[in-house]
Amino acid sequence: LKFLNSKNMLQIQKAVLERINSLIVVINKVGLVDYVSPSVEKSLGFKKEELIGEGWWIKTRNNDIERTLVRKEVKEIINLPPDGLSLSRERMLVNSAGQNKWILWNISKGPDDSIISIGYDITERKLAEEKLVQKNDELQKINSELIDSIEYAKNIQESILPNTEELKENFEDAFVYYAPKHIVSGDFYWIKAIDNEIIFSVLDCTGHGVPGALMTMLANSLLKEVIVKRKVNSLDVALTMIDEELIYHTSGKSSKALNDGMDLALCKFNKDTKILNYAGAMRPLWIFREGKLIEYKGSRYPI
């Protein structure tokens, strides 16, 4: 290098600056642009002469508010002490075609309180981020609408659940523990007083959440149809009819065979004779008597 004279060195510097892709902008201590690299013209489309002095702030910003804010920030940087100053800023500029360009600036102090900014075009990254944010907002909106819909479905499902007071009126120490895994549930309980008999059932429908909740609506309808409307008193017959009705109601237009259904325990208690009848489809009956737990297993055939 000692053989290179100053003229050759300047030519080398010029050649390097013409080939470099990074944007280089030098701002003097009064906030005017003294230098822009040739890469600025390639990236933004403006002639270098258009951007010198006040031109940088006028050409590359959308409005006077943006120009005022960026000049204020530049003034604050000029007044900072030069030792160890290193800042990064993401800023949106406007090119000669009126398009937005995002530039990541690495800022440091130069001689005479000047500011040297080296920029990298990050427009593609910012556009990808904006698309991601937009997609996330859309997903949040969809999720919010789904949650609102399911919350409303919860109100409908709870409206068909028996009043626990009806249970307590017939069984002094009775209680219900009902804790859905999701907002709506595939678990269901049912009770109906008919003359001197209390008929009650606990059901576990296929699936969780919305699929299970839809099945509970159907289960409620089938129990009412068979036991209340048709007045089927024999529990085993009632289960057989519920099974047949479920198959009938789920074999509509769809060509797909559904394997959905429910496991349930169905009980009938006679208040006069104190006799309890039970029939179960995959659900047992537990009786706690004289300190012992007795289990009656249901049929291994589900509804």
Helices and strands as residue ranges (DSSP letters): H 6-19, E 23-27, E 33-36, H 38-44, H 48-51, H 55-59, H 64-78, E 87-94, E 100-109, G 111-113, E 115-121, H 123-160, H 164-170, E 187-194, E 197-205, H 209-223, I 224-229, H 235-249, E 262-270, E 276-281, E 285-289, E 292-296
